[in-house]
Amino acid sequence: MLKFTAEHEWLKIDGDVATVGITTHAAEQLGDLVFVELPEVGSTHSKGGDAATVESVKAASDVYCPLDGEIVEVNQAIVDDPSLVNSDPQGAGWFFKLKLNNKADAEALLDEAAYKELVG
């Protein structure tokens, strides 16, 4: 199941774990990323809280936690090479995996059609 937030994060939900990243739209708006800071594995985050930080040649921006949960994995590859987020934001450029406190909360997020309408 693929879901989106109004803050331009995407989630690919598999069981009770969501892979989270920023959308293609967000990556295009930010421009070339030069720095990524990811959350600690084992840290817990609340929906809407700061989870990661990205810096581009244009600006620094927070990546928000889309739902309540615990970070179970981070993508070290994007720390080593932030350009992966620009080249494949909804694939190899994922940020972290979040074990969801309540998978049902994802129902309130946007589907792909609603997100496309938002950024349209």
DAGI-V495271 format. One record per residue. N is the residue number from 1. RES is the residue in three letters. SS is DSSP state (A for helix, B for strand, O for the rest). PHI is phi as a letter, one per 30 degrees, with the letter a starting at -180 (NA if undefined). NEAR is the number of other ideal C-beta (glycine too) atoms within 12 Angstrom. Layout:
n: (N/N)
res: (RES/RES)
ss: (SS/SS)
phi: (PHI/PHI)
near: (NEAR/NEAR)
//
This chain:
n: (1/2/3/4/5/6/7/8/9/10/11/12/13/14/15/16/17/18/19/20/21/22/23/24/25/26/27/28/29/30/31/32/33/34/35/36/37/38/39/40/41/42/43/44/45/46/47/48/49/50/51/52/53/54/55/56/57/58/59/60/61/62/63/64/65/66/67/68/69/70/71/72/73/74/75/76/77/78/79/80/81/82/83/84/85/86/87/88/89/90/91/92/93/94/95/96/97/98/99/100/101/102/103/104/105/106/107/108/109/110/111/112/113/114/115/116/117/118/119/120)
res: (MET/LEU/LYS/PHE/THR/ALA/GLU/HIS/GLU/TRP/LEU/LYS/ILE/ASP/GLY/ASP/VAL/ALA/THR/VAL/GLY/ILE/THR/THR/HIS/ALA/ALA/GLU/GLN/LEU/GLY/ASP/LEU/VAL/PHE/VAL/GLU/LEU/PRO/GLU/VAL/GLY/SER/THR/HIS/SER/LYS/GLY/GLY/ASP/ALA/ALA/THR/VAL/GLU/SER/VAL/LYS/ALA/ALA/SER/ASP/VAL/TYR/CYS/PRO/LEU/ASP/GLY/GLU/ILE/VAL/GLU/VAL/ASN/GLN/ALA/ILE/VAL/ASP/ASP/PRO/SER/LEU/VAL/ASN/SER/ASP/PRO/GLN/GLY/ALA/GLY/TRP/PHE/PHE/LYS/LEU/LYS/LEU/ASN/ASN/LYS/ALA/ASP/ALA/GLU/ALA/LEU/LEU/ASP/GLU/ALA/ALA/TYR/LYS/GLU/LEU/VAL/GLY)
ss: (O/B/B/B/O/O/O/O/B/B/B/B/B/B/O/O/B/B/B/B/B/B/O/A/A/A/A/A/A/A/O/O/B/B/B/B/B/O/O/O/O/O/O/B/B/O/O/O/O/B/B/B/B/B/B/B/O/O/O/B/B/B/B/B/O/O/O/O/B/B/B/B/B/B/O/A/A/A/A/A/O/O/A/A/A/A/A/O/O/O/O/O/O/O/O/B/B/B/B/B/O/O/A/A/A/A/A/A/O/B/O/A/A/A/A/A/A/A/A/O)
phi: (NA/c/b/b/c/d/c/i/c/c/b/c/c/b/i/c/c/c/d/b/a/c/d/e/e/d/d/d/d/d/i/d/d/c/a/b/c/c/d/d/d/j/d/c/b/c/e/i/d/d/c/b/b/b/b/c/d/c/a/c/b/d/c/c/d/d/b/d/l/c/d/c/a/b/c/d/e/d/d/d/b/e/d/e/d/d/d/a/d/c/b/d/c/d/c/a/c/b/d/d/d/b/e/d/d/d/d/d/d/d/d/d/d/d/d/d/d/d/c/f)
near: (22/26/32/35/34/21/30/30/44/39/44/27/29/19/15/21/25/42/32/48/44/43/36/25/24/34/35/20/21/32/20/21/36/22/23/38/24/33/31/16/18/16/22/21/34/19/27/19/21/21/40/39/25/40/22/24/15/15/17/19/27/25/44/30/35/41/35/26/34/25/31/25/24/28/32/17/22/35/25/15/20/34/25/27/41/29/19/20/33/30/21/20/34/34/46/40/30/48/28/33/21/18/23/14/24/33/15/19/31/26/20/21/13/17/26/16/12/19/21/8)
//
